[in-house]
Amino acid sequence: MKKCPDCGMTIANQAIRCPKCKYDFTDGQGNVQGVPTTSSSSGSGVTPKGTVVGAIMPMIMVTKDNVDELYADLKSKIIKRKTEFDHFIDFLENRTSWLTAPAELEGPLAFEKGLLIHSVGVAKQLLRIKDTLMPQLDDESAIIMALFHDVGKVGVEGKPLFLLEEKTTTSTLGLSFGGRSLSVAPTYTINPKLVHMSVGVRSLFLVSQYMLLSDDEAQAISYQEDMELVNGKENPFTMVLQTANKWQTKIYENEEVVKQYNFSASIAKD
């Protein structure tokens, strides 16, 4: 018998995948390994299915088509703080705009579900890089920090941060057909009735009502986008979360950068 290094479940030695968290025990070529490979990518190859052998896991491109599946997978990995986590998720999903909010007013994720796509992407990114930068960071802590680092963008119950507006777009000649315009482009504005807070502060405000956070986690959620405010006293949690967030935002949410620099990415779920 062996233990899954991801969720800790005890399973048979010959198992290829963990039945609980779907951790892959193969080397990418169907050979079961007792210990997952995390060595340098030097000399590594890519299998026909896109699995990088002998390297950190490839990044998954999070899209509208796969975000729900990836999000569900992340939620299933929370074990030790499951009760409080589930209560907070229930609040977010049923009483806020968490599942529909954009991530920004303008940009590649300024559309419905943009916030969820970004948050899941940062979580996948943090899990991907933490074993190199900070292997002592617990997976659950990484998921909680990354998934909720921008949760303040939902606003509060009954008062979403982003308000949807619809702007009519006509042809270049200003014509419409049958009294209807050619297209409708959704745009967002900031809710003026919402009490002003930075995104980090509102994120901490929301999370802390449901979950007990360590002080390291609290700083990371509050300040990873405003590290100058901690005056050089940022902790490693804050720094690694900021790194994951920047790589997700500047690289994997920019298709041209991914293509230009040949960053590994897969559309399929790992």
Secondary structure as UniProt FT lines:
FT   STRAND          2..3
FT   TURN            5..7
FT   STRAND          10..11
FT   TURN            13..14
FT   TURN            19..21
FT   TURN            42..43
FT   TURN            48..49
FT   TURN            53..54
FT   STRAND          59..60
FT   TURN            64..66
FT   HELIX           67..76
FT   TURN            80..81
FT   HELIX           82..95
FT   TURN            98..100
FT   TURN            108..109
FT   TURN            112..113
FT   HELIX           114..133
FT   TURN            135..136
FT   HELIX           139..148
FT   TURN            149..150
FT   HELIX           151..154
FT   TURN            157..158
FT   STRAND          162..169
FT   TURN            172..173
FT   TURN            178..179
FT   STRAND          183..190
FT   TURN            192..193
FT   HELIX           199..207
FT   TURN            208..210
FT   HELIX           215..223
FT   TURN            224..225
FT   HELIX           227..230
FT   TURN            231..232
FT   HELIX           236..247
FT   HELIX           248..252
FT   HELIX           255..261
FT   STRAND          265..266
//
